[in-house]
Amino acid sequence: MANPKWFKKQLDPDAFYSSIQDVFASFGPLYGAADNKIIPNGFFWSSLAINVLLQSREYSDEPTQNQCSNKEDEITQYSYLHTETGMLMLGIMVLSWLKVNLKKKTENGHCYNSLHTRTETNKSASCSIGSNFHRDLYTDYISILGDFVSSVRACTPTPITSSNQK
């Protein structure tokens, strides 16, 4: 397999943010509460899963390795329907959503303090304390991602050099 590419086009984090915001707009929050229990919003989660599948199909380049066998049912391939592709896309989409969400909350000064004048329904804005709070979360987000990337790079797998295949 010569230079396999997992994705066929550049990622668009802002589009991922919008696609997840559309799920929120259609189905509400991730969880609800009833009888003193936290209940997952199945409509939200199933819609998010469909969204991940659609985004995976749009971006996936379906890398293939057919050197062990050129029979279609025996090749190694990662299409948009494979678990690894879906999980990768889910992670990228959620991280992209978080990046844009924290940036907007920092720039708008969200804090939800009931004493502040509301600028939009249920969203207090222009609070320097809320802005600094979200900026600090954004800074921590960058640090967490940096540590994660370092950890991923530190455990780069080593491919097997010789084959026992006949």
N, C-alpha and C positions, 0 to 999 in steps of 0.2 A: 504494500500500500504506500504509494508515494505521496507525501504531503497531504494527508487527509485533512479536510476541513469539516468541522462540525456544523458550522453555520454558513449559509450562502450569502448573507448580507450583513452589513454593520448593524449592531443593536441600536435601538432608539429608546432610551430610558424614558423620555417624556411620553411616548406612545404607550409604554407599559403602565405608567402612572395613570394615564387617561383610561386605559382599559380596566384597571382595577377600580378607579373611581366610578366608572359606569356600573360595575357590580355593586358597589356600595349604594349608589343612587337607586338601583333597581330592587335591591334586597335588604338594605339596612345593615346593621352591625353584624359582626362575626358571631356574637353570642347574645343570648337573652337570659332572663331569669324567670323561674316559675317554681313555686313550692320550695323556696330556699335552695334551689339547685341552679347551677349554670348549665344552660342548654345551647349546644352549637346551632347556629342558623344553617340548616341543611341547604336552603335555597342559595344562600351566599356561597357556601363551600362547593356545592355542585356546579354553580355558575363559574366560580373561579377555576375549577378543574377543566371545564369546557374551554374557558378562555386560554388556559395554559396549553391545551391541546391545539387550539387554533393558531396560537402564536408559534408553537413548536413546528407546526406544518408550514407556516409562512417562512420561518427562518432556517429550518433544518436543511442541510446539504446532503444528508444521508451518506456519510463516509462508508466505504466498503473495502473489505479485504477478501480477495478470492484466490490467494496464492495456495492455500491448502486444498481448495476445491473450487472449480468454476461452476458447480451445480448450484442453481439458485437457492435451493433449500439448505445448502451447507456452507454458505458464505458468512462471514462476520460483517454485520452491518448495524448501524444505528440510525434508524429512521425516526420520524417524529412520533411514531407509536411506541418506541422503546422506552422502558422505565428510566434509563439514564438520561435520555433527551428530555423527557417530561420533567424530571426532577431538576435538571440543570436549568431549564426554562423557568420553572416555578421559583427557584432561588433567585435568578436574575431579575425576574419580574417583581418579586417582593422587595428585593434590595433597591431596585430602581424606584418603586413606589415610595419606599421609606426615604430615599434621598430627596425626592421632590417634595414630599410631605413636610419633612423637617425644615427644608429650605423655606418653603412658603410660610410655615408657622413662625420661623425666625424673623422673616421679613415683615410679617403682618403683626407680630407681637401677640400671638394667641396665648391666653392664660385662663379663660373661662371663669374669671373672677366676676361674681354677680354684682359687685359694686361698680364695675366699669360700664361705660356706654357701649352698647352692642352696635356693631357696624353691619353685621349680617345676622340672619337667624341663627341663634345659638352659638355665635362665634364672636367673642370679645376680641378686639384688636387694638393695636397701637400701644401695647403695654411693654415698656422696656424690660421689666422683670421677666415677663413671658418670653420676650425676644431673646434675652440672655440665656434663659433656661433652655430653650430649643437650640440655640447656638451651641451650648455646652453639650447637649445630646448629639448634635451633628458632629462636633469635634470628637466625641467618644465613638460615634459611629465610624468615623474615618479610622480611628485608632484600632477599633475592633476588626475592621476589614483589613487593615494593614497587617495586624497580627495573624489573621486568618490566611492571607496570601503568603506570608512568610512561612507559616506552618505547612501550607500546601507545597510550597517550593522545597521545603526541607525534607519532605517525604516523597519526592518524585520517584516513581517506581522505576526499577531497572528491568528492562526486557530480558527475556531468556535469549541467550546467544546461540545455542545449538538446539536443534530439534531432534526429538526421538521418533519422529514420524517416519514411516517407511514409504 
